[in-house]
Amino acid sequence: MSANAKTLYDPHTNPSASPEQQILAVHTFLMQCRAWAEEREIPKRSRLAKDSENPESTAKLEAWLSYVRFLNHTLVELEEGTLDHWFREDSDRHM
């Protein structure tokens, strides 16, 4: 991390966003990550894997495809409320 970078975590403050706002922010972020992967990285990695016999190119494509599967799974869990307990102040986040 650069000297000018600031961490997002500050143990001396409480989040001012409601759990619903936090979930919406996470959901929006994950949707943007998925769009980036599907619109940019996967097409690029597909072209590179197709034009190359290098197994590393195929491995990178597979990693991006796996990432999108993970994002899809996480988005479904957010939408169904499966992860709601992560956003409650009084919850055990490791459940």
KEROTOR-141317 format. One record per residue: residue number from 1; z, x, y of N, C-alpha, C in turn. Coordinates in Angstrom, 2 decimals. Layout:
{rec NUM; {Z; X; Y}; {Z; X; Y}; {Z; X; Y}},
...
//
This chain:
{rec 1; {0.00; 0.85; -1.17}; {0.00; 0.00; 0.00}; {0.00; 0.90; 1.23}},
{rec 2; {-0.82; 0.57; 2.21}; {-0.88; 1.40; 3.41}; {0.39; 1.26; 4.24}},
{rec 3; {0.60; 2.22; 5.13}; {1.81; 2.21; 5.96}; {1.87; 0.98; 6.85}},
{rec 4; {0.72; 0.43; 7.21}; {0.69; -0.74; 8.10}; {0.77; -2.07; 7.36}},
{rec 5; {0.66; -2.01; 6.03}; {0.67; -3.24; 5.25}; {2.07; -3.84; 5.24}},
{rec 6; {2.12; -5.14; 5.23}; {3.39; -5.87; 5.19}; {3.44; -6.66; 3.89}},
{rec 7; {4.57; -6.61; 3.23}; {4.69; -7.41; 2.01}; {4.88; -8.87; 2.39}},
{rec 8; {4.54; -9.73; 1.47}; {4.72; -11.17; 1.71}; {6.15; -11.61; 1.42}},
{rec 9; {6.86; -10.83; 0.65}; {8.21; -11.20; 0.28}; {9.21; -10.66; 1.29}},
{rec 10; {10.04; -11.53; 1.76}; {11.14; -11.13; 2.64}; {12.40; -11.82; 2.11}},
{rec 11; {13.31; -11.07; 1.51}; {14.49; -11.68; 0.89}; {15.44; -12.32; 1.90}},
{rec 12; {15.22; -12.10; 3.18}; {16.13; -12.63; 4.20}; {15.64; -13.94; 4.80}},
{rec 13; {14.53; -14.47; 4.31}; {14.02; -15.73; 4.84}; {13.85; -16.74; 3.71}},
{rec 14; {13.88; -17.99; 4.06}; {13.60; -19.07; 3.12}; {12.23; -19.63; 3.45}},
{rec 15; {11.45; -19.96; 2.43}; {10.13; -20.54; 2.72}; {10.28; -21.87; 3.45}},
{rec 16; {9.45; -22.07; 4.44}; {9.53; -23.32; 5.21}; {8.57; -24.37; 4.69}},
{rec 17; {7.74; -24.02; 3.73}; {6.81; -24.98; 3.16}; {7.49; -25.78; 2.06}},
{rec 18; {7.14; -27.04; 1.98}; {7.68; -27.88; 0.90}; {7.04; -27.44; -0.42}},
{rec 19; {7.63; -27.83; -1.54}; {7.00; -27.51; -2.83}; {5.57; -28.04; -2.91}},
{rec 20; {5.33; -29.22; -2.36}; {3.98; -29.78; -2.38}; {3.01; -28.91; -1.59}},
{rec 21; {3.45; -28.42; -0.42}; {2.61; -27.54; 0.39}; {2.36; -26.22; -0.31}},
{rec 22; {3.39; -25.71; -0.99}; {3.23; -24.46; -1.72}; {2.22; -24.62; -2.86}},
{rec 23; {2.32; -25.71; -3.59}; {1.39; -25.97; -4.69}; {-0.03; -26.09; -4.15}},
{rec 24; {-0.20; -26.80; -3.06}; {-1.53; -26.95; -2.46}; {-2.09; -25.60; -2.03}},
{rec 25; {-1.26; -24.75; -1.45}; {-1.71; -23.42; -1.03}; {-2.14; -22.59; -2.23}},
{rec 26; {-1.36; -22.62; -3.29}; {-1.70; -21.87; -4.50}; {-2.99; -22.43; -5.11}},
{rec 27; {-3.09; -23.74; -5.18}; {-4.28; -24.39; -5.74}; {-5.53; -23.99; -4.94}},
{rec 28; {-5.43; -24.04; -3.64}; {-6.57; -23.68; -2.78}; {-6.96; -22.23; -3.00}},
{rec 29; {-5.97; -21.35; -3.07}; {-6.24; -19.94; -3.31}; {-6.95; -19.73; -4.65}},
{rec 30; {-6.44; -20.36; -5.71}; {-7.04; -20.21; -7.03}; {-8.46; -20.77; -7.07}},
{rec 31; {-8.70; -21.86; -6.36}; {-10.06; -22.41; -6.27}; {-11.00; -21.40; -5.59}},
{rec 32; {-10.52; -20.74; -4.56}; {-11.34; -19.74; -3.88}; {-11.59; -18.53; -4.78}},
{rec 33; {-10.60; -18.13; -5.54}; {-10.78; -17.03; -6.49}; {-11.83; -17.40; -7.53}},
{rec 34; {-11.75; -18.62; -8.05}; {-12.72; -19.06; -9.05}; {-14.13; -19.12; -8.47}},
{rec 35; {-14.24; -19.63; -7.26}; {-15.57; -19.70; -6.62}; {-16.15; -18.30; -6.45}},
{rec 36; {-15.32; -17.36; -6.01}; {-15.78; -15.98; -5.85}; {-16.30; -15.43; -7.18}},
{rec 37; {-15.51; -15.63; -8.22}; {-15.90; -15.12; -9.55}; {-17.19; -15.77; -10.03}},
{rec 38; {-17.29; -17.07; -9.91}; {-18.46; -17.79; -10.42}; {-19.72; -17.57; -9.58}},
{rec 39; {-19.53; -17.45; -8.28}; {-20.69; -17.32; -7.39}; {-21.13; -15.88; -7.16}},
{rec 40; {-20.20; -14.95; -7.26}; {-20.51; -13.56; -6.93}; {-20.42; -12.62; -8.11}},
{rec 41; {-19.23; -12.54; -8.68}; {-18.99; -11.51; -9.70}; {-19.71; -11.77; -11.02}},
{rec 42; {-19.63; -12.98; -11.53}; {-20.24; -13.25; -12.83}; {-21.76; -13.11; -12.78}},
{rec 43; {-22.45; -13.63; -11.76}; {-23.90; -13.38; -11.72}; {-24.23; -11.89; -11.61}},
{rec 44; {-23.48; -11.17; -10.80}; {-23.72; -9.73; -10.66}; {-23.47; -9.01; -11.98}},
{rec 45; {-22.33; -9.30; -12.61}; {-21.99; -8.64; -13.87}; {-22.95; -9.04; -14.99}},
{rec 46; {-23.46; -10.28; -14.95}; {-24.45; -10.72; -15.95}; {-25.73; -9.92; -15.81}},
{rec 47; {-26.20; -9.73; -14.58}; {-27.41; -8.92; -14.34}; {-27.20; -7.49; -14.82}},
{rec 48; {-26.05; -6.91; -14.47}; {-25.78; -5.54; -14.87}; {-25.71; -5.39; -16.39}},
{rec 49; {-25.07; -6.35; -17.06}; {-24.95; -6.29; -18.52}; {-26.32; -6.47; -19.18}},
{rec 50; {-27.13; -7.35; -18.61}; {-28.47; -7.61; -19.17}; {-29.37; -6.38; -19.02}},
{rec 51; {-29.25; -5.69; -17.89}; {-30.12; -4.55; -17.60}; {-29.59; -3.23; -18.15}},
{rec 52; {-28.49; -3.27; -18.85}; {-27.87; -2.04; -19.32}; {-27.43; -2.19; -20.78}},
{rec 53; {-27.46; -1.11; -21.47}; {-26.93; -1.11; -22.83}; {-25.53; -0.51; -22.85}},
{rec 54; {-24.97; -0.33; -21.68}; {-23.63; 0.25; -21.54}; {-22.59; -0.80; -21.92}},
{rec 55; {-21.76; -0.53; -22.92}; {-20.73; -1.50; -23.32}; {-19.72; -1.80; -22.21}},
{rec 56; {-19.57; -0.87; -21.29}; {-18.64; -1.10; -20.18}; {-19.12; -2.26; -19.29}},
{rec 57; {-20.42; -2.39; -19.12}; {-20.97; -3.50; -18.33}; {-20.65; -4.84; -18.99}},
{rec 58; {-20.80; -4.89; -20.30}; {-20.48; -6.12; -21.02}; {-18.98; -6.41; -20.97}},
{rec 59; {-18.18; -5.37; -21.08}; {-16.72; -5.54; -21.02}; {-16.29; -6.08; -19.66}},
{rec 60; {-16.90; -5.60; -18.59}; {-16.55; -6.10; -17.25}; {-16.96; -7.56; -17.09}},
{rec 61; {-18.11; -7.93; -17.63}; {-18.53; -9.33; -17.60}; {-17.53; -10.18; -18.37}},
{rec 62; {-17.15; -9.74; -19.54}; {-16.18; -10.49; -20.35}; {-14.84; -10.62; -19.63}},
{rec 63; {-14.44; -9.60; -18.92}; {-13.18; -9.66; -18.17}; {-13.26; -10.73; -17.08}},
{rec 64; {-14.38; -10.80; -16.38}; {-14.53; -11.83; -15.35}; {-14.58; -13.23; -15.96}},
{rec 65; {-15.25; -13.36; -17.09}; {-15.29; -14.67; -17.76}; {-13.90; -15.08; -18.22}},
{rec 66; {-13.14; -14.13; -18.72}; {-11.76; -14.41; -19.13}; {-10.91; -14.82; -17.93}},
{rec 67; {-11.11; -14.15; -16.81}; {-10.39; -14.47; -15.58}; {-10.66; -15.92; -15.16}},
{rec 68; {-11.91; -16.33; -15.23}; {-12.25; -17.71; -14.86}; {-11.61; -18.70; -15.84}},
{rec 69; {-11.60; -18.38; -17.12}; {-10.92; -19.27; -18.08}; {-9.44; -19.39; -17.74}},
{rec 70; {-8.81; -18.26; -17.40}; {-7.40; -18.28; -17.01}; {-7.20; -19.13; -15.75}},
{rec 71; {-8.06; -18.96; -14.75}; {-7.95; -19.76; -13.53}; {-8.11; -21.24; -13.84}},
{rec 72; {-9.08; -21.58; -14.68}; {-9.29; -22.99; -15.04}; {-8.05; -23.57; -15.70}},
{rec 73; {-7.46; -22.82; -16.62}; {-6.25; -23.27; -17.30}; {-5.11; -23.47; -16.29}},
{rec 74; {-4.94; -22.51; -15.41}; {-3.88; -22.58; -14.41}; {-4.08; -23.75; -13.46}},
{rec 75; {-5.32; -23.97; -13.04}; {-5.61; -25.10; -12.15}; {-5.28; -26.42; -12.82}},
{rec 76; {-5.62; -26.56; -14.08}; {-5.28; -27.79; -14.81}; {-3.76; -27.96; -14.86}},
{rec 77; {-3.04; -26.88; -15.13}; {-1.58; -26.99; -15.18}; {-1.00; -27.37; -13.82}},
{rec 78; {-1.55; -26.83; -12.75}; {-1.09; -27.22; -11.41}; {-1.38; -28.69; -11.16}},
{rec 79; {-2.59; -29.12; -11.50}; {-3.01; -30.51; -11.24}; {-2.23; -31.51; -12.08}},
{rec 80; {-1.83; -31.12; -13.29}; {-1.07; -32.03; -14.16}; {0.43; -31.99; -13.89}},
{rec 81; {0.86; -31.05; -13.06}; {2.29; -30.95; -12.75}; {3.08; -30.08; -13.70}},
{rec 82; {2.40; -29.43; -14.63}; {3.08; -28.58; -15.62}; {3.86; -27.45; -14.96}},
{rec 83; {3.38; -26.95; -13.83}; {4.01; -25.82; -13.15}; {4.89; -26.22; -11.98}},
{rec 84; {5.11; -27.51; -11.80}; {5.91; -27.97; -10.66}; {7.28; -27.30; -10.59}},
{rec 85; {7.88; -27.07; -11.75}; {9.23; -26.47; -11.75}; {9.23; -25.07; -11.15}},
{rec 86; {8.12; -24.40; -11.11}; {8.05; -23.06; -10.49}; {8.28; -23.13; -8.98}},
{rec 87; {8.01; -24.27; -8.40}; {8.05; -24.41; -6.94}; {9.33; -25.07; -6.43}},
{rec 88; {10.21; -25.46; -7.34}; {11.48; -26.03; -6.92}; {12.47; -24.91; -6.67}},
{rec 89; {13.21; -25.02; -5.62}; {14.18; -23.99; -5.22}; {15.23; -23.73; -6.28}},
{rec 90; {15.66; -24.78; -6.98}; {16.78; -24.68; -7.91}; {16.35; -24.46; -9.35}},
{rec 91; {15.10; -24.14; -9.57}; {14.60; -24.06; -10.95}; {14.74; -22.69; -11.56}},
{rec 92; {14.69; -22.65; -12.85}; {14.60; -21.40; -13.58}; {13.11; -21.14; -13.75}},
{rec 93; {12.55; -20.21; -13.03}; {11.11; -19.98; -12.99}; {10.57; -19.35; -14.27}},
{rec 94; {11.43; -19.00; -15.17}; {10.97; -18.35; -16.40}; {10.89; -19.34; -17.56}},
{rec 95; {10.93; -20.61; -17.27}; {10.89; -21.62; -18.33}; {9.51; -21.69; -18.94}},
//
